[in-house]
């Protein structure tokens, strides 16, 4: 089941021999920076380059000496899961001066360094570009001062710069997500979830301040993820009279039996006159107008701290490898670039185009052109804002359109974290568009038994943060009960179906579309939103629930590895879920720093197992103390977890011992991650808007009749866009025996994991190397990209 090898381009012809690459972190720290540093060091060493740490950012470059240190493979071990930046970061006034940059150039030339990988914000990257532009002039000055030889000017004629954006604020244009943003959202949501329990106990209002002096991304997305009552961000100052509107909203929510209120404020929140709106202002306002017991919580630097999320580790690792490839391919005429994320792809963009666009946002805000600022932030930010407004603020009944359509929502398959956020979104968007929404309990089993009820706006309050499936979900397929389901559709006058689920949901739609020939009740718009921890649904690169499962795997692997700290050398064999799909094992292995991951899609034999044992034995003879091996539950019927554990135990005797752990259903449990909450919310909102459009198109002569292929679709994430795909057209892309898509994008990430674990392998770079432009229009539907 391996991917076809057509048109692959590999990097074997890109040699780093004779090159020196330096990596530094600058400005504010962000979780995931260490993963980026680790990837740069190991990829650089892998291609034969010398790699150097520059400690303490630009200050270390200016000071030189011990601050510029050659890196080894072992020097970046055990740093993947560490927050902050272990090589240090500092603000450096001296580097802003010409004299400071002259010192920095001298220190780099002494080490023969002409390739810089800078991890930081727009200020750090702007400084790097200026340094690059001045480079030849600086070398000439150093020659004139007798500090370097004249031939050094020719030998080190050009300085090559590649940037990666490390910033929890996600305030850099050109990338969907910056390193650290997802982890900061994890910290915020952990706090909000904890606060909501105490707020509910005492019927309190909580005002939370989150970081974001110039960008409201963290406030906006966390508000979307927790269903906050009100959010205040610098890009969207509230209209005059907002105080009364906010108090009315809070009061109405309490009247609707809600026991708490959450207000989220970005630290840079302002009103229409550029006056700051503080948490203390809001607290005093709520107490004065409503008399509610109100508390303020300022999260502060807790948002910067802690372990990086799985998303940030994977993002940073991919960016680090891409940065080294960019440096290998650069020429004297190549502009400084920044490695960015678009959809689920890494791309290269001209650094200064991104910086100029970022500065343009601030100029628009300074000039009170707030709508322009929101648009400049990008489609993802704009869509987050639109979705929040749609779900948080209910229109009065008199303002709602009257559609007279009934839409049913149900969960099918195994539970996945984020399902409830998707259902909440579908229900509220449907009500906003004038539909009567119905909830079906226990999937199609509940459907044929008549477990159908109308569900209202308030019924789904507080659902975003809850794991599992509150509606109930079963794996039952509809084919055996199709007559009873058709009867229930007729009795309840159901005009459309929205299904949130995994592979069983996909199979269910195929069965229902087949039943259209016999039952007109199924000639209605039907759409599926993929939700499964296995991420095995054809037609979508990502599924709701997979990110939460990855975080569960990563966190558990961290703890398991830590359990061996200070003991003798040990290898852990970890079994993950996923059926025949190796997504969790492969991507979880990349996030946890695994040495190997065994999956069904990449067949292996006893020789491969033996090679892995020998590889680990060699690593264990150095300073590496712990090894990690992941195994997908159905990767091979003979090479079971027990077999692999016993093999490693026997072959590793005298060098390391082994332990095994089956993670089981803990991968399906727990509160959904911020990513899954927002992905579920936005993809489901889009699905419901499609339902409305199809209902309008197919309503003829007093009834809905939809029997074309495109009236039964799966809404999936494809590369950079959300795409509606007729399910019948996805049949050819599906391996029904093993319940996986025939082609899976994440298989391209497996060599990356192997390279970072010191294996010799080939890495497909066919998607790399093309310099794009930040000002180019993005795909029409990329506003709901992977990056929340």
Secondary structure as UniProt FT lines:
FT   TURN            6..7
FT   HELIX           11..13
FT   TURN            17..18
FT   STRAND          20..25
FT   TURN            31..32
FT   HELIX           33..46
FT   TURN            47..48
FT   STRAND          50..54
FT   TURN            55..56
FT   HELIX           57..63
FT   HELIX           65..67
FT   STRAND          68..70
FT   HELIX           74..76
FT   TURN            77..78
FT   TURN            80..81
FT   TURN            86..87
FT   HELIX           94..96
FT   HELIX           98..111
FT   STRAND          115..120
FT   HELIX           122..144
FT   TURN            145..146
FT   HELIX           151..155
FT   STRAND          160..166
FT   TURN            168..169
FT   TURN            173..174
FT   HELIX           181..202
FT   STRAND          205..210
FT   HELIX           217..226
FT   STRAND          230..232
FT   TURN            234..235
FT   TURN            240..241
FT   HELIX           242..255
FT   TURN            256..257
FT   STRAND          261..266
FT   TURN            267..268
FT   TURN            272..273
FT   HELIX           279..290
FT   STRAND          294..298
FT   HELIX           300..303
FT   HELIX           310..329
FT   TURN            332..333
FT   STRAND          337..342
FT   TURN            343..344
FT   STRAND          345..350
FT   HELIX           351..366
FT   TURN            367..368
FT   HELIX           370..377
FT   HELIX           379..392
FT   HELIX           397..399
FT   STRAND          406..412
FT   TURN            417..418
FT   HELIX           419..432
FT   TURN            433..434
FT   STRAND          436..440
FT   TURN            441..442
FT   HELIX           443..448
FT   TURN            449..450
FT   STRAND          452..454
FT   HELIX           458..460
FT   TURN            461..462
FT   TURN            464..465
FT   STRAND          473..474
FT   HELIX           479..481
FT   HELIX           482..491
FT   TURN            492..493
FT   STRAND          496..501
FT   HELIX           503..515
FT   TURN            516..518
FT   HELIX           520..522
FT   STRAND          525..531
FT   TURN            533..534
FT   TURN            538..539
FT   HELIX           546..562
FT   TURN            563..566
FT   STRAND          570..576
FT   TURN            579..580
FT   HELIX           583..592
FT   STRAND          596..598
FT   TURN            600..601
FT   HELIX           606..620
FT   TURN            621..623
FT   STRAND          626..632
FT   TURN            633..634
FT   HELIX           641..651
FT   TURN            652..655
FT   STRAND          657..662
FT   HELIX           664..667
FT   HELIX           674..698
FT   STRAND          699..700
FT   TURN            701..702
FT   STRAND          703..704
FT   HELIX           709..711
FT   STRAND          712..718
FT   TURN            719..720
FT   STRAND          721..726
FT   HELIX           727..733
FT   STRAND          734..735
FT   TURN            736..739
FT   STRAND          740..741
FT   HELIX           745..749
FT   HELIX           750..756
FT   TURN            757..758
FT   TURN            766..767
FT   STRAND          771..772
FT   TURN            774..775
FT   TURN            780..781
FT   HELIX           782..784
FT   TURN            786..787
//
